[in-house]
């Protein structure tokens, strides 16, 4: 159990599995906000417009809102809990190929607009953290994914992990992307080969060259990191 300071008062804070906390005995729901910025979007307006049309096809049970565009070249969605679906980052990058994305991840609460259909009508610390992550990447000019939770130790650990994760994904060829994503959806090399119209051995070769098993392990680890690391960090200070 931790302590958390709200408006200079101290409350007991317990972190529960699945991205919830109890503060003073009350359960507080936490969220993951993903805000992606399309790099050099103005030079690729026709392709960006094409991607807008099918964006709603990105669906996962963890999504509170679908991915939607705003500000011209930014895409955003809200997920339940803390990093419950790390694979969504990979799916988002695959959908937008050959466009490249900076992805800001914000963890925290949502204080208004939860009844809205679009994430752009919501507000709260989770959104502020996602914006902070994007702003930091634009300044640094070397990261492609960054997370901000308000806990420096946690952010440092996760962002080092994400940098290595992005390094592997950044080396994937278009054929490797297709092989991995089709195999993941199909469940077997045989079915993936049938869908791609190639030999079974070629699907296996693409997945092996992409280090697919390593990526799977990384995503499983990312999903567990909030519950493994956040409970032992120092007490955060938040504004009510």
KABELUR-V459423 format. One record per helix or strand of 2 or more residues. SS is the DSSP state (helix for helix, strand for strand). FROM is the first residue (numbers start at 1). LEN is the number of residues. Records with the same first field share a line. If there is no record, write none. Layout:
BEGIN
SS=FROM-LEN  FROM-LEN
END
This chain:
BEGIN
strand=2-5  9-8  20-4  26-4  31-8  68-3  74-7  101-8  145-4  237-2
helix=41-13  55-3  87-10  119-3  125-16  152-18  174-13  189-8  200-10  212-21
END
